[in-house]
Amino acid sequence: MRIARDRIVTALRDRGQQARADWVERELPEHVDPAKHSGLLATLHLNPADLVDASSP
């Protein structure tokens, strides 16, 4: 299961968190492993289930 970085960025920008979105864009890989980055997603108050790519394995 992977999450497209763009989905995280979009979610942050929708909440008005431009600086965090910019940081995510620079620092995270194109496809994010929610297990590996669970702490970061929790810090950003993002639910991985809401962001998962439908086509990801």
Distance bins in CASP14 RR format, pairs under 12 A and 6 or more apart:
PFRMAT RR
TARGET T0000
AUTHOR 0000-0000-0000
RMODE 2
METHOD distances of the structure
MODEL  1
1 31 0 0 0 0 0 1 0 0 0 0 0
1 32 0 0 0 0 1 0 0 0 0 0 0
1 33 1 0 0 1 0 0 0 0 0 0 0
1 34 1 0 0 1 0 0 0 0 0 0 0
1 35 1 0 0 1 0 0 0 0 0 0 0
1 36 0 0 0 0 0 1 0 0 0 0 0
1 37 0 0 0 0 0 1 0 0 0 0 0
1 38 0 0 0 0 0 1 0 0 0 0 0
1 48 1 0 0 1 0 0 0 0 0 0 0
1 49 0 0 0 0 1 0 0 0 0 0 0
1 51 0 0 0 0 0 1 0 0 0 0 0
1 52 1 0 1 0 0 0 0 0 0 0 0
1 53 0 0 0 0 1 0 0 0 0 0 0
1 54 0 0 0 0 0 1 0 0 0 0 0
1 55 0 0 0 0 0 1 0 0 0 0 0
1 56 1 0 1 0 0 0 0 0 0 0 0
1 57 1 0 0 1 0 0 0 0 0 0 0
2 8 0 0 0 0 0 1 0 0 0 0 0
2 28 0 0 0 0 0 1 0 0 0 0 0
2 29 0 0 0 0 1 0 0 0 0 0 0
2 30 0 0 0 0 1 0 0 0 0 0 0
2 31 1 0 1 0 0 0 0 0 0 0 0
2 32 1 0 0 1 0 0 0 0 0 0 0
2 33 1 0 0 1 0 0 0 0 0 0 0
2 34 1 0 0 1 0 0 0 0 0 0 0
2 35 0 0 0 0 0 1 0 0 0 0 0
2 36 0 0 0 0 0 1 0 0 0 0 0
2 37 0 0 0 0 0 1 0 0 0 0 0
2 48 0 0 0 0 1 0 0 0 0 0 0
2 51 0 0 0 0 1 0 0 0 0 0 0
2 52 1 0 0 1 0 0 0 0 0 0 0
2 53 1 0 1 0 0 0 0 0 0 0 0
2 54 0 0 0 0 0 1 0 0 0 0 0
2 55 0 0 0 0 1 0 0 0 0 0 0
2 56 1 0 1 0 0 0 0 0 0 0 0
2 57 1 0 0 1 0 0 0 0 0 0 0
3 9 0 0 0 0 0 1 0 0 0 0 0
3 10 0 0 0 0 0 1 0 0 0 0 0
3 11 0 0 0 0 1 0 0 0 0 0 0
3 24 0 0 0 0 0 1 0 0 0 0 0
3 28 0 0 0 0 1 0 0 0 0 0 0
3 29 0 0 0 0 0 1 0 0 0 0 0
3 30 0 0 0 0 0 1 0 0 0 0 0
3 31 1 0 0 1 0 0 0 0 0 0 0
3 32 1 0 1 0 0 0 0 0 0 0 0
3 33 0 0 0 0 1 0 0 0 0 0 0
3 34 1 0 1 0 0 0 0 0 0 0 0
3 35 0 0 0 0 0 1 0 0 0 0 0
3 36 0 0 0 0 0 1 0 0 0 0 0
3 37 0 0 0 0 1 0 0 0 0 0 0
3 38 0 0 0 0 0 1 0 0 0 0 0
3 40 0 0 0 0 0 1 0 0 0 0 0
3 41 0 0 0 0 1 0 0 0 0 0 0
3 44 0 0 0 0 0 1 0 0 0 0 0
3 46 0 0 0 0 1 0 0 0 0 0 0
3 47 0 0 0 0 0 1 0 0 0 0 0
3 48 1 0 0 1 0 0 0 0 0 0 0
3 49 0 0 0 0 1 0 0 0 0 0 0
3 50 0 0 0 0 1 0 0 0 0 0 0
3 51 1 0 1 0 0 0 0 0 0 0 0
3 52 1 0 1 0 0 0 0 0 0 0 0
3 53 1 0 0 1 0 0 0 0 0 0 0
3 54 0 0 0 0 0 1 0 0 0 0 0
3 55 0 0 0 0 0 1 0 0 0 0 0
3 56 1 0 0 1 0 0 0 0 0 0 0
4 10 0 0 0 0 1 0 0 0 0 0 0
4 11 0 0 0 0 0 1 0 0 0 0 0
4 24 0 0 0 0 0 1 0 0 0 0 0
4 25 0 0 0 0 0 1 0 0 0 0 0
4 28 0 0 0 0 0 1 0 0 0 0 0
4 29 0 0 0 0 0 1 0 0 0 0 0
4 30 1 0 0 1 0 0 0 0 0 0 0
4 31 1 0 0 1 0 0 0 0 0 0 0
4 32 1 0 0 1 0 0 0 0 0 0 0
4 33 0 0 0 0 0 1 0 0 0 0 0
4 34 0 0 0 0 0 1 0 0 0 0 0
4 48 0 0 0 0 0 1 0 0 0 0 0
4 51 1 0 0 1 0 0 0 0 0 0 0
4 52 0 0 0 0 1 0 0 0 0 0 0
4 53 1 0 1 0 0 0 0 0 0 0 0
4 54 0 0 0 0 0 1 0 0 0 0 0
4 55 0 0 0 0 1 0 0 0 0 0 0
4 56 0 0 0 0 1 0 0 0 0 0 0
5 11 0 0 0 0 0 1 0 0 0 0 0
5 12 0 0 0 0 0 1 0 0 0 0 0
5 21 0 0 0 0 0 1 0 0 0 0 0
5 23 0 0 0 0 0 1 0 0 0 0 0
5 24 1 0 0 1 0 0 0 0 0 0 0
5 25 1 0 0 1 0 0 0 0 0 0 0
5 26 0 0 0 0 0 1 0 0 0 0 0
5 27 0 0 0 0 1 0 0 0 0 0 0
5 28 1 0 1 0 0 0 0 0 0 0 0
5 29 1 0 0 1 0 0 0 0 0 0 0
5 30 1 0 1 0 0 0 0 0 0 0 0
5 31 1 0 0 1 0 0 0 0 0 0 0
5 32 1 0 1 0 0 0 0 0 0 0 0
5 33 0 0 0 0 0 1 0 0 0 0 0
5 34 0 0 0 0 0 1 0 0 0 0 0
5 37 0 0 0 0 0 1 0 0 0 0 0
5 40 0 0 0 0 0 1 0 0 0 0 0
5 41 0 0 0 0 0 1 0 0 0 0 0
5 46 0 0 0 0 0 1 0 0 0 0 0
5 51 0 0 0 0 1 0 0 0 0 0 0
5 53 0 0 0 0 0 1 0 0 0 0 0
6 12 0 0 0 0 0 1 0 0 0 0 0
6 13 0 0 0 0 0 1 0 0 0 0 0
6 21 0 0 0 0 0 1 0 0 0 0 0
6 24 0 0 0 0 1 0 0 0 0 0 0
6 25 0 0 0 0 1 0 0 0 0 0 0
6 28 0 0 0 0 0 1 0 0 0 0 0
6 29 0 0 0 0 0 1 0 0 0 0 0
6 30 0 0 0 0 1 0 0 0 0 0 0
6 31 0 0 0 0 1 0 0 0 0 0 0
6 32 0 0 0 0 0 1 0 0 0 0 0
6 51 0 0 0 0 1 0 0 0 0 0 0
6 53 0 0 0 0 1 0 0 0 0 0 0
7 13 0 0 0 0 0 1 0 0 0 0 0
7 14 0 0 0 0 0 1 0 0 0 0 0
7 21 0 0 0 0 0 1 0 0 0 0 0
7 24 0 0 0 0 0 1 0 0 0 0 0
7 25 0 0 0 0 0 1 0 0 0 0 0
7 28 0 0 0 0 0 1 0 0 0 0 0
7 30 0 0 0 0 0 1 0 0 0 0 0
7 31 0 0 0 0 0 1 0 0 0 0 0
7 32 0 0 0 0 1 0 0 0 0 0 0
7 34 0 0 0 0 0 1 0 0 0 0 0
7 41 0 0 0 0 0 1 0 0 0 0 0
7 44 0 0 0 0 0 1 0 0 0 0 0
7 46 0 0 0 0 1 0 0 0 0 0 0
7 47 0 0 0 0 0 1 0 0 0 0 0
7 48 0 0 0 0 0 1 0 0 0 0 0
7 49 0 0 0 0 0 1 0 0 0 0 0
7 50 0 0 0 0 1 0 0 0 0 0 0
7 51 1 0 1 0 0 0 0 0 0 0 0
7 52 0 0 0 0 1 0 0 0 0 0 0
7 53 1 0 0 1 0 0 0 0 0 0 0
7 54 0 0 0 0 0 1 0 0 0 0 0
7 56 0 0 0 0 0 1 0 0 0 0 0
8 14 0 0 0 0 0 1 0 0 0 0 0
8 15 0 0 0 0 0 1 0 0 0 0 0
8 17 0 0 0 0 0 1 0 0 0 0 0
8 20 0 0 0 0 1 0 0 0 0 0 0
8 21 1 0 0 1 0 0 0 0 0 0 0
8 22 0 0 0 0 0 1 0 0 0 0 0
8 23 0 0 0 0 0 1 0 0 0 0 0
8 24 1 0 1 0 0 0 0 0 0 0 0
8 25 0 0 0 0 1 0 0 0 0 0 0
8 27 0 0 0 0 0 1 0 0 0 0 0
8 28 1 0 0 1 0 0 0 0 0 0 0
8 29 0 0 0 0 0 1 0 0 0 0 0
8 30 0 0 0 0 0 1 0 0 0 0 0
8 31 0 0 0 0 0 1 0 0 0 0 0
8 32 1 0 0 1 0 0 0 0 0 0 0
8 34 0 0 0 0 0 1 0 0 0 0 0
8 37 0 0 0 0 1 0 0 0 0 0 0
8 40 0 0 0 0 1 0 0 0 0 0 0
8 41 1 0 0 1 0 0 0 0 0 0 0
8 43 0 0 0 0 0 1 0 0 0 0 0
8 44 1 0 0 1 0 0 0 0 0 0 0
8 45 0 0 0 0 0 1 0 0 0 0 0
8 46 1 0 0 1 0 0 0 0 0 0 0
8 47 0 0 0 0 0 1 0 0 0 0 0
8 48 0 0 0 0 1 0 0 0 0 0 0
8 50 0 0 0 0 0 1 0 0 0 0 0
8 51 1 0 0 1 0 0 0 0 0 0 0
8 52 0 0 0 0 0 1 0 0 0 0 0
8 53 0 0 0 0 0 1 0 0 0 0 0
9 15 0 0 0 0 0 1 0 0 0 0 0
9 16 0 0 0 0 0 1 0 0 0 0 0
9 17 0 0 0 0 1 0 0 0 0 0 0
9 18 0 0 0 0 1 0 0 0 0 0 0
9 19 0 0 0 0 0 1 0 0 0 0 0
9 20 0 0 0 0 1 0 0 0 0 0 0
9 21 1 0 1 0 0 0 0 0 0 0 0
9 22 0 0 0 0 1 0 0 0 0 0 0
9 23 0 0 0 0 1 0 0 0 0 0 0
9 24 1 0 1 0 0 0 0 0 0 0 0
9 25 1 0 1 0 0 0 0 0 0 0 0
9 26 0 0 0 0 0 1 0 0 0 0 0
9 27 0 0 0 0 0 1 0 0 0 0 0
9 28 0 0 0 0 1 0 0 0 0 0 0
9 30 0 0 0 0 0 1 0 0 0 0 0
9 32 0 0 0 0 0 1 0 0 0 0 0
9 44 0 0 0 0 0 1 0 0 0 0 0
9 46 0 0 0 0 0 1 0 0 0 0 0
9 51 0 0 0 0 0 1 0 0 0 0 0
10 16 0 0 0 0 0 1 0 0 0 0 0
10 17 0 0 0 0 0 1 0 0 0 0 0
10 18 0 0 0 0 0 1 0 0 0 0 0
10 21 1 0 0 1 0 0 0 0 0 0 0
10 24 0 0 0 0 0 1 0 0 0 0 0
10 25 0 0 0 0 0 1 0 0 0 0 0
10 46 0 0 0 0 0 1 0 0 0 0 0
10 50 0 0 0 0 0 1 0 0 0 0 0
10 51 0 0 0 0 1 0 0 0 0 0 0
11 17 0 0 0 0 1 0 0 0 0 0 0
11 20 0 0 0 0 1 0 0 0 0 0 0
11 21 0 0 0 0 1 0 0 0 0 0 0
11 24 0 0 0 0 1 0 0 0 0 0 0
11 32 0 0 0 0 0 1 0 0 0 0 0
11 41 0 0 0 0 0 1 0 0 0 0 0
11 44 0 0 0 0 1 0 0 0 0 0 0
11 45 0 0 0 0 1 0 0 0 0 0 0
11 46 1 0 1 0 0 0 0 0 0 0 0
11 47 0 0 0 0 1 0 0 0 0 0 0
11 48 0 0 0 0 0 1 0 0 0 0 0
11 50 1 0 0 1 0 0 0 0 0 0 0
11 51 1 0 0 1 0 0 0 0 0 0 0
12 18 1 0 0 1 0 0 0 0 0 0 0
12 19 0 0 0 0 1 0 0 0 0 0 0
12 20 1 0 1 0 0 0 0 0 0 0 0
12 21 1 1 0 0 0 0 0 0 0 0 0
12 22 0 0 0 0 1 0 0 0 0 0 0
12 23 0 0 0 0 1 0 0 0 0 0 0
12 24 1 0 0 1 0 0 0 0 0 0 0
12 25 0 0 0 0 1 0 0 0 0 0 0
12 28 0 0 0 0 0 1 0 0 0 0 0
12 40 0 0 0 0 0 1 0 0 0 0 0
12 41 0 0 0 0 0 1 0 0 0 0 0
12 43 0 0 0 0 0 1 0 0 0 0 0
12 44 1 0 0 1 0 0 0 0 0 0 0
12 45 0 0 0 0 1 0 0 0 0 0 0
12 46 1 0 0 1 0 0 0 0 0 0 0
12 51 0 0 0 0 0 1 0 0 0 0 0
13 19 0 0 0 0 0 1 0 0 0 0 0
13 20 0 0 0 0 1 0 0 0 0 0 0
13 21 1 0 1 0 0 0 0 0 0 0 0
13 22 0 0 0 0 1 0 0 0 0 0 0
13 24 0 0 0 0 1 0 0 0 0 0 0
13 25 0 0 0 0 1 0 0 0 0 0 0
14 20 0 0 0 0 0 1 0 0 0 0 0
14 21 0 0 0 0 1 0 0 0 0 0 0
14 46 0 0 0 0 0 1 0 0 0 0 0
14 50 0 0 0 0 0 1 0 0 0 0 0
14 51 0 0 0 0 0 1 0 0 0 0 0
15 21 0 0 0 0 1 0 0 0 0 0 0
15 44 0 0 0 0 1 0 0 0 0 0 0
15 45 0 0 0 0 1 0 0 0 0 0 0
15 46 0 0 0 0 1 0 0 0 0 0 0
16 22 0 0 0 0 0 1 0 0 0 0 0
17 23 0 0 0 0 1 0 0 0 0 0 0
17 24 0 0 0 0 1 0 0 0 0 0 0
17 25 0 0 0 0 0 1 0 0 0 0 0
17 43 0 0 0 0 0 1 0 0 0 0 0
17 44 1 0 0 1 0 0 0 0 0 0 0
17 45 0 0 0 0 1 0 0 0 0 0 0
17 46 0 0 0 0 0 1 0 0 0 0 0
18 24 0 0 0 0 0 1 0 0 0 0 0
18 25 0 0 0 0 0 1 0 0 0 0 0
19 25 0 0 0 0 0 1 0 0 0 0 0
19 26 0 0 0 0 0 1 0 0 0 0 0
19 44 0 0 0 0 0 1 0 0 0 0 0
20 26 0 0 0 0 0 1 0 0 0 0 0
20 27 0 0 0 0 0 1 0 0 0 0 0
20 28 0 0 0 0 0 1 0 0 0 0 0
20 40 0 0 0 0 0 1 0 0 0 0 0
20 41 0 0 0 0 0 1 0 0 0 0 0
20 43 0 0 0 0 1 0 0 0 0 0 0
20 44 1 0 0 1 0 0 0 0 0 0 0
20 45 0 0 0 0 0 1 0 0 0 0 0
20 46 0 0 0 0 0 1 0 0 0 0 0
21 27 0 0 0 0 0 1 0 0 0 0 0
21 28 0 0 0 0 0 1 0 0 0 0 0
21 44 0 0 0 0 1 0 0 0 0 0 0
21 46 0 0 0 0 0 1 0 0 0 0 0
22 28 0 0 0 0 0 1 0 0 0 0 0
23 40 0 0 0 0 0 1 0 0 0 0 0
23 43 0 0 0 0 0 1 0 0 0 0 0
23 44 0 0 0 0 1 0 0 0 0 0 0
24 30 0 0 0 0 0 1 0 0 0 0 0
24 32 0 0 0 0 1 0 0 0 0 0 0
24 37 0 0 0 0 1 0 0 0 0 0 0
24 40 0 0 0 0 1 0 0 0 0 0 0
24 41 0 0 0 0 0 1 0 0 0 0 0
24 43 0 0 0 0 0 1 0 0 0 0 0
24 44 1 0 0 1 0 0 0 0 0 0 0
24 46 0 0 0 0 1 0 0 0 0 0 0
24 51 0 0 0 0 0 1 0 0 0 0 0
25 32 0 0 0 0 0 1 0 0 0 0 0
27 37 0 0 0 0 0 1 0 0 0 0 0
27 40 0 0 0 0 1 0 0 0 0 0 0
28 34 0 0 0 0 0 1 0 0 0 0 0
28 36 0 0 0 0 0 1 0 0 0 0 0
28 37 1 0 0 1 0 0 0 0 0 0 0
28 40 1 0 0 1 0 0 0 0 0 0 0
28 41 0 0 0 0 0 1 0 0 0 0 0
28 44 0 0 0 0 0 1 0 0 0 0 0
28 46 0 0 0 0 0 1 0 0 0 0 0
29 36 0 0 0 0 1 0 0 0 0 0 0
29 37 0 0 0 0 1 0 0 0 0 0 0
30 53 0 0 0 0 0 1 0 0 0 0 0
30 56 0 0 0 0 0 1 0 0 0 0 0
31 37 0 0 0 0 0 1 0 0 0 0 0
31 51 0 0 0 0 0 1 0 0 0 0 0
31 52 0 0 0 0 0 1 0 0 0 0 0
31 53 1 0 0 1 0 0 0 0 0 0 0
31 55 0 0 0 0 0 1 0 0 0 0 0
31 56 1 0 0 1 0 0 0 0 0 0 0
31 57 0 0 0 0 0 1 0 0 0 0 0
32 38 0 0 0 0 0 1 0 0 0 0 0
32 39 0 0 0 0 0 1 0 0 0 0 0
32 40 0 0 0 0 1 0 0 0 0 0 0
32 41 1 0 0 1 0 0 0 0 0 0 0
32 44 0 0 0 0 0 1 0 0 0 0 0
32 46 0 0 0 0 0 1 0 0 0 0 0
32 48 0 0 0 0 1 0 0 0 0 0 0
32 51 0 0 0 0 1 0 0 0 0 0 0
32 52 0 0 0 0 1 0 0 0 0 0 0
32 53 0 0 0 0 1 0 0 0 0 0 0
32 56 0 0 0 0 0 1 0 0 0 0 0
33 39 0 0 0 0 0 1 0 0 0 0 0
33 40 0 0 0 0 0 1 0 0 0 0 0
33 41 0 0 0 0 0 1 0 0 0 0 0
33 48 0 0 0 0 1 0 0 0 0 0 0
33 52 0 0 0 0 0 1 0 0 0 0 0
33 53 0 0 0 0 0 1 0 0 0 0 0
33 56 0 0 0 0 1 0 0 0 0 0 0
33 57 0 0 0 0 0 1 0 0 0 0 0
34 40 0 0 0 0 1 0 0 0 0 0 0
34 41 1 0 0 1 0 0 0 0 0 0 0
34 42 0 0 0 0 0 1 0 0 0 0 0
34 44 0 0 0 0 0 1 0 0 0 0 0
34 46 0 0 0 0 1 0 0 0 0 0 0
34 47 0 0 0 0 1 0 0 0 0 0 0
34 48 1 1 0 0 0 0 0 0 0 0 0
34 49 0 0 0 0 1 0 0 0 0 0 0
34 50 0 0 0 0 0 1 0 0 0 0 0
34 51 1 0 0 1 0 0 0 0 0 0 0
34 52 1 0 0 1 0 0 0 0 0 0 0
34 53 0 0 0 0 0 1 0 0 0 0 0
34 56 0 0 0 0 1 0 0 0 0 0 0
35 41 0 0 0 0 1 0 0 0 0 0 0
35 48 0 0 0 0 1 0 0 0 0 0 0
35 52 0 0 0 0 0 1 0 0 0 0 0
36 48 0 0 0 0 0 1 0 0 0 0 0
37 43 0 0 0 0 1 0 0 0 0 0 0
37 44 0 0 0 0 1 0 0 0 0 0 0
37 46 0 0 0 0 1 0 0 0 0 0 0
37 48 0 0 0 0 1 0 0 0 0 0 0
37 51 0 0 0 0 0 1 0 0 0 0 0
38 44 0 0 0 0 0 1 0 0 0 0 0
38 46 0 0 0 0 0 1 0 0 0 0 0
38 47 0 0 0 0 0 1 0 0 0 0 0
38 48 1 0 0 1 0 0 0 0 0 0 0
38 49 0 0 0 0 0 1 0 0 0 0 0
39 45 0 0 0 0 0 1 0 0 0 0 0
39 46 0 0 0 0 0 1 0 0 0 0 0
39 48 0 0 0 0 0 1 0 0 0 0 0
40 46 0 0 0 0 1 0 0 0 0 0 0
40 48 0 0 0 0 0 1 0 0 0 0 0
41 47 1 0 0 1 0 0 0 0 0 0 0
41 48 1 0 1 0 0 0 0 0 0 0 0
41 49 0 0 0 0 0 1 0 0 0 0 0
41 50 0 0 0 0 0 1 0 0 0 0 0
41 51 1 0 0 1 0 0 0 0 0 0 0
41 52 0 0 0 0 0 1 0 0 0 0 0
42 48 0 0 0 0 1 0 0 0 0 0 0
44 50 0 0 0 0 0 1 0 0 0 0 0
44 51 0 0 0 0 0 1 0 0 0 0 0
45 51 0 0 0 0 0 1 0 0 0 0 0
46 52 0 0 0 0 0 1 0 0 0 0 0
48 56 0 0 0 0 0 1 0 0 0 0 0
END
